[in-house]
Amino acid sequence: MSGIFEDKVALVTGASRGIGAATAKALAAQGAHVIITARTAKDLEAVEDEIFEAGGSATIAPLDLTDGDSIARLAAAVTERWGKLDHLVLNAAMLGTLAPVPAIDGAEFARLFTLNVTAQQVLIASFDALLRKSEAGRLIALTSSVGATPRAFWGAYGASKAALETLVRSYGEEVKNISAVRVAIIDPGKTRTKMRAAAYPGEDPSTLKEPSVVAHAIVDMLQHACETGTRIAVDG
């Protein structure tokens, strides 16, 4: 399949469903070879099948992002097979329990930050060299409005997204003058996902936009040169 991303290699985390799966399909539809990661191999295989049936190409990489060694092994495999990475989409995250700050469970808080922040730093560290080998390396991180505007009961998740934004933007500032790598952040807004349903169980899902809308916004951002640190919110 040819397209605007022909000969490009992309890695999308949390790609077994929702925005991650939709993004992987959208990238593959434009010619990119997409590496898709998540913990559940069966769900990844279903996404891979859809990509293949549409004429695209993908590689599944079932792994637990909280295991730093597994990320290092994936980076080594990508280095050996492709020698570069053009697009890195940091989508994987956990919501955790919505609770007042004094009532946050310490163990869950640690797990949430391990995935939402620490694992993202490990991904950046592991794929930095490969992104720099691309003619136009791009990193996009998915955030939330609560990362910029605190909201009651969202302290844990919001704090993790605020930390992620700072981490990603700092990386962008570090590499923008010494490489072609550019970094951007996308707030998907109200989207029909499993995480959204967990946060708002009484909400009518038919009032929410499909994950494909966010995926198209990500593809558009990857297609066009953007200033490092760009942050957009997807309306609809």
HUURNOR-V786137 format. One line per field, one symbol per residue. phi: phi as a letter, one per 30 degrees, with the letter a starting at -180 (. if undefined). burial: I if it has 16 or more other C-alpha atoms within 10 Angstrom, else O. A space follows every 10 residues. Layout:
phi = ???
burial = ???
//
This chain:
phi = .cldceiccb bbchcdahdd dddedddddc jddcccbadc dddddddedd ddddjcbabc bdacddcedd dddddddddd dciabdbbcc cdabdiddae edcddddded ddddddbedd ddddddcedd dddddadbbb cdbbdddcbe beiceddddd dddddddddd eeddcdcbac dbbbbbcdid bdbddddddb dcdddddcdd edddeddded dddcdbdeje bbcddj
burial = OOOOIOOIII IIIIIIIIII IIIIIIIIII IIIIIIIIIO OOIIIOIIOO IOOOOIIIOI IIIIIIOIOO IIOIIOOIOO OOIIIIIIII IIIOIIIIOO OOOIOOOOOO OIIIIIIIII IIIIOIIIOI IIIIOIIIII IIIIIIIOOO OOIIIIIIII IIIIIOIIIO IIOOIOOOIO IIIIIIIIII IIIOOIOOOO OOOOIOOOII IIIIIIIIIO IIOOOOOIIO IIIIOO
//
